[in-house]
């Protein structure tokens, strides 16, 4: 995989997977309790870490770095593509669901 450029489809899946994982970390209700407990447990000098757990823009840099590292290590495997696709599909579905009439 070293030296092989990321194709457009993999890039799109990885970008959408990054968006989905970022939302899980920063805003999704399923992680509210652990996120809030971690924020409360942090000493005041680590207030920037608490901000990182709620800021989409900030967290996406680190989440994206993790997704990029995973792509670098396992990007040519089926499990990486399946995981990235599942996260990408989830993000697109969630985004579309917010635009539907209820």
N, C-alpha and C positions, 0 to 999 in steps of 0.2 A: 504494500500500500504506500510505502514511502515514495514520494515523488509523483504520485498519481493525483492529478487535479480532481477536485470535487466536481461532479457533474451538476447540471442545473437542477435536476429533480432532487438529488441528495441535498443540495444547498437549500432548496425550498423546504424540504421536510425538516432539516436541521433547524432552520430559522423558525418554523412554526412550532417545532418541539421546544425550542428555547422560549418562545412566547408562552406556551402552555405551562411549562415548568415554572417560569417566572410568576405567572398568575397563581399557581399552586402555592408558591412560597409567600407571596405578598398579600393576596386577597381572598383566596378561596376559603369558604366557610369550614371545609373539612380540616383545615390546619389552623383554625382560629385559636383553639385551646393551646396547642403546643407553641404556636407563635407568641401568644400573649404571655404564657408562662416564661418563655425564654426572655422576652423583653423585660418583664418584671424582675427576673433573676439577675439581669446584667447589672454590674456596678455602674454608677453614673459616668465614670470615665469612658465607658464603652457605649455611650449614647449613639455614636455613629453606627454601631452595629445594629442597634434597635431601628434606626432610620433605614438601614439597608434592608431590613426584613419587611418594610412597608412601602418602599419606593421601587416601583416597577423599573424605572430607568436604571437605577443603581444596581439592583439585583440582577438585571438582565446581562450586565457585563460579566458577572461571575458565573451565572448559569450558562451563558453563551460560551465562556471559556471551558466549562466542563463538558458541554455538548461538543465543542470543537476538539477537545482532547479525546473524547470517546470516539468521535469520527476518525481521528488520526490513528487511534489504536485498533478500532474494530469496524471502521467504515465499510469494509468490503465483505462484512458478514451479514447473513440473513437476519440474525437477531437484532443487530443495530438498526437495519432498515425497517424491520417490523416494529420495533419500539418507537423509532422516530415517526413512522407513519401513523401509529396509533395515537401518539401525542398530537401530531399535526391534525389528524381527523377530529380529535376531541376539541382542539382549539377552534377549528373552522366551524364545527357544529355548535359550539357554545356561542361563538360570535354571531352566527346566523340565527340562533334561537333568541338572541336579544333583539333582533330586528323583526320578529314575527308579531303579528297582532294576537292578543290574548282574547 
